[in-house]
């Protein structure tokens, strides 16, 4: 029984590390995108207007949704193709 628990814990750790890695990618809409925008504001003398930030977030959101739709579509094609 303890072997099953250890396997479950390893699986949870792998999922958590993968989620943290992908969340820190510099894609607008994820935390990595916020880090990049804040870094840009730190090294430059001007602040990014809120309207520009919102548009950047929209672009990142559309990219993430498009990527998710592509992955789901590809999975469905692979299932049907078998």
C-alpha positions in Angstrom: 0.0 0.0 0.0 2.8 2.4 0.7 4.2 1.9 -2.8 0.9 3.1 -4.2 1.0 6.2 -2.0 4.6 7.0 -3.0 3.7 6.6 -6.7 0.8 9.0 -6.2 3.0 11.5 -4.4 5.6 11.4 -7.2 2.8 11.9 -9.8 1.5 14.9 -7.9 5.0 16.4 -7.6 5.6 16.0 -11.4 2.3 17.6 -12.2 3.0 20.5 -9.8 6.5 21.1 -11.2 5.2 21.0 -14.8 2.4 23.5 -13.9 4.9 25.8 -12.3 7.2 25.7 -15.3 4.5 26.4 -17.8 3.0 29.1 -15.6 6.3 31.0 -15.6 6.7 31.0 -19.4 6.9 34.5 -20.7 3.5 34.4 -22.4 1.1 37.3 -21.6 -1.7 36.1 -19.5 0.5 33.8 -17.4 2.6 34.8 -14.5 5.8 34.9 -16.7 4.1 37.5 -18.8 3.5 39.7 -15.8 7.1 39.2 -14.7 8.3 40.4 -18.1 6.0 43.5 -18.1 7.1 44.4 -14.6 10.8 43.9 -15.6 10.3 46.2 -18.6 8.7 48.9 -16.3 11.6 48.5 -13.9 14.4 49.0 -16.4 12.7 51.8 -18.4 11.7 55.2 -17.1 8.1 54.9 -18.2 5.2 52.8 -17.1 3.1 50.7 -19.6 -0.4 52.2 -19.9 -3.2 50.0 -18.5 -4.9 50.0 -21.9 -1.7 48.5 -23.6 -1.4 45.9 -20.7 -5.0 44.8 -21.4 -4.4 44.4 -25.1 -1.2 42.4 -24.3 -3.2 40.2 -22.0 -5.9 39.7 -24.7 -3.3 38.6 -27.2 -1.8 36.1 -24.7 -5.3 34.8 -23.8 -6.1 34.2 -27.5 -2.7 32.5 -28.0 -3.4 30.1 -25.0 -6.9 29.3 -26.2 -5.8 28.7 -29.8 -3.0 26.5 -28.5 -5.5 24.5 -26.3 -7.9 24.2 -29.3 -5.1 22.9 -31.5 -4.0 20.3 -28.9 -7.5 19.1 -28.4 -8.2 18.9 -32.2 -4.9 17.0 -32.7 -5.8 14.6 -29.9 -9.2 13.9 -31.5 -7.7 13.4 -34.9 -5.2 10.9 -33.4 -8.0 9.0 -31.6 -10.1 8.8 -34.8 -7.1 7.9 -36.9 -6.4 4.8 -34.9 
